[in-house]
Amino acid sequence: MKIVLPIDIQKKIIHALEKAGSRETGGILMGEHIESDVFRIVDLTIQKSYGNVFSFMRLIDNVSQALKTFFDKTNRQYTRYNYLGEWHSHPSFSTLPSSKDIESMSEIVNDKGVGANFVMLLIVRLNSAQLIEGTATAFFPNSCPISCILQMEDT
């Protein structure tokens, strides 16, 4: 699988990471299925409250409103546009998912109420050039997570 990160989304993430500093931040990912196993991030939320240096917990406040707004904008074309998963930062650590990240994402994808075929986890941080570096991981029900290609679109 491949996740494409457009330049406008990169700018939003960079701004959020700069604001959060050494604290973790994050939100949810909404995307477009553009071809077989390729998804483009179309929008994301940025939680107003931050985590700390070691962890981030996404709050469910405003997530349902953000999804409703996204689905309204995309005319409820759920097979093309949908919730893709979660994102958060690891400003001081590796961008590989921690055991807690894996546990949290496995709970989401295996939750029958969510009804997802898969969920993505994007973990990012700023490198020394103040550009995004990160990893994308896909989680499927009752399966091991798989690493995905994270493609940064340029101008």
C-alpha positions as CSV (number, residue, x, y, z in Angstrom):
1,M,0.0,0.0,0.0
2,K,1.0,3.6,-0.6
3,I,0.0,6.8,1.2
4,V,0.4,10.0,-0.7
5,L,0.9,13.2,1.3
6,P,0.0,16.3,-0.8
7,I,2.0,19.5,-0.2
8,D,-1.0,21.3,1.4
9,I,-1.4,18.5,4.0
10,Q,2.4,18.5,4.6
11,K,2.2,22.3,5.4
12,K,-0.6,21.7,7.9
13,I,1.4,18.9,9.6
14,I,4.6,21.0,9.7
15,H,2.7,23.9,11.3
16,A,1.1,21.6,13.9
17,L,4.5,20.0,14.7
18,E,6.2,23.4,15.0
19,K,3.4,24.5,17.4
20,A,3.6,21.3,19.5
21,G,7.3,21.5,19.9
22,S,8.6,18.5,21.9
23,R,5.0,17.4,22.8
24,E,3.2,14.8,20.7
25,T,0.2,15.9,18.6
26,G,-2.1,14.2,16.1
27,G,-5.6,13.6,14.9
28,I,-7.4,11.6,12.2
29,L,-6.8,11.1,8.5
30,M,-9.4,11.4,5.8
31,G,-8.5,10.3,2.3
32,E,-9.2,9.4,-1.3
33,H,-8.7,5.9,-2.9
34,I,-7.0,6.9,-6.1
35,E,-6.0,3.5,-7.4
36,S,-5.5,0.0,-6.3
37,D,-3.7,0.1,-2.9
38,V,-2.9,3.9,-3.2
39,F,-4.6,6.5,-1.0
40,R,-4.1,10.2,-0.9
41,I,-4.6,12.2,2.3
42,V,-7.3,14.8,1.5
43,D,-7.8,16.2,5.0
44,L,-6.9,15.7,8.6
45,T,-7.8,16.9,12.0
46,I,-5.3,18.5,14.4
47,Q,-6.2,18.1,18.0
48,K,-6.1,21.3,20.0
49,S,-4.7,19.7,23.1
50,Y,-1.3,18.1,23.0
51,G,0.2,15.0,24.5
52,N,3.4,15.1,26.3
53,V,7.0,14.2,25.3
54,F,6.2,10.4,25.5
55,S,2.6,10.0,24.4
56,F,-0.4,11.3,22.6
57,M,-4.1,10.3,23.2
58,R,-6.5,11.3,20.5
59,L,-9.7,12.6,22.0
60,I,-13.0,11.9,20.3
61,D,-14.1,15.6,20.6
62,N,-15.0,17.0,17.2
63,V,-14.0,13.9,15.3
64,S,-17.6,13.0,14.3
65,Q,-18.2,16.6,13.2
66,A,-15.0,16.6,11.1
67,L,-16.0,13.3,9.5
68,K,-19.5,14.6,8.8
69,T,-18.2,17.7,7.2
70,F,-15.7,15.6,5.1
71,F,-18.5,13.2,3.9
72,D,-20.8,16.2,3.1
73,K,-18.0,17.7,1.0
74,T,-17.3,14.5,-0.9
75,N,-21.0,13.7,-1.5
76,R,-20.8,10.6,0.7
77,Q,-18.8,8.6,-1.9
78,Y,-17.6,6.3,0.8
79,T,-15.8,3.9,-1.5
80,R,-13.7,6.7,-2.9
81,Y,-13.5,9.1,0.2
82,N,-13.4,7.8,3.7
83,Y,-11.8,7.8,7.1
84,L,-8.3,6.3,6.7
85,G,-7.0,6.2,10.2
86,E,-4.9,8.2,12.7
87,W,-1.8,10.3,12.7
88,H,0.5,11.5,15.5
89,S,4.0,12.7,16.0
90,H,7.0,11.3,17.7
91,P,9.1,14.4,17.9
92,S,11.8,12.8,20.1
93,F,11.6,9.2,19.1
94,S,11.6,6.8,16.1
95,T,8.6,7.2,13.8
96,L,8.1,3.4,14.0
97,P,4.9,2.5,15.8
98,S,5.4,1.7,19.5
99,S,3.8,-1.3,21.1
100,K,1.1,1.0,22.5
101,D,0.5,2.4,19.0
102,I,0.1,-1.1,17.6
103,E,-2.3,-2.1,20.4
104,S,-4.4,1.1,19.9
105,M,-4.7,0.7,16.1
106,S,-5.5,-3.0,16.4
107,E,-8.3,-2.2,18.8
108,I,-9.7,0.3,16.2
109,V,-9.5,-2.0,13.2
110,N,-11.0,-5.0,15.2
111,D,-13.9,-2.9,16.6
112,K,-17.0,-4.0,14.8
113,G,-18.6,-0.6,15.5
114,V,-15.9,1.1,13.4
115,G,-16.5,-1.3,10.5
116,A,-13.2,-0.6,8.8
117,N,-11.5,-3.0,6.4
118,F,-8.2,-1.5,7.4
119,V,-6.8,1.6,9.2
120,M,-3.6,3.6,8.6
121,L,-1.3,5.0,11.2
122,L,0.9,7.8,10.1
123,I,3.7,8.7,12.5
124,V,5.7,11.9,11.7
125,R,8.3,14.3,13.0
126,L,10.4,17.1,11.7
127,N,13.9,16.4,10.5
128,S,16.8,18.8,10.8
129,A,15.7,20.6,7.6
130,Q,12.2,21.1,9.2
131,L,10.7,18.7,6.7
132,I,8.4,15.8,7.5
133,E,9.9,12.3,7.9
134,G,7.7,9.5,8.9
135,T,6.2,6.0,8.5
136,A,2.9,4.7,7.4
137,T,1.5,1.4,8.7
138,A,-1.6,-0.4,7.7
139,F,-3.6,-2.5,10.2
140,F,-6.1,-5.1,9.0
141,P,-8.6,-7.1,11.2
142,N,-6.9,-10.0,13.0
143,S,-3.6,-9.6,11.1
144,C,-0.2,-8.2,11.7
145,P,0.5,-4.6,10.7
146,I,2.3,-4.0,7.4
147,S,4.6,-1.1,6.5
148,C,3.5,1.1,3.7
149,I,5.2,3.5,1.3
150,L,4.8,7.1,2.4
151,Q,5.1,9.4,-0.7
152,M,5.6,13.1,-0.2
153,E,4.2,15.0,-3.1
154,D,6.2,18.0,-4.1
155,T,5.0,21.2,-5.8
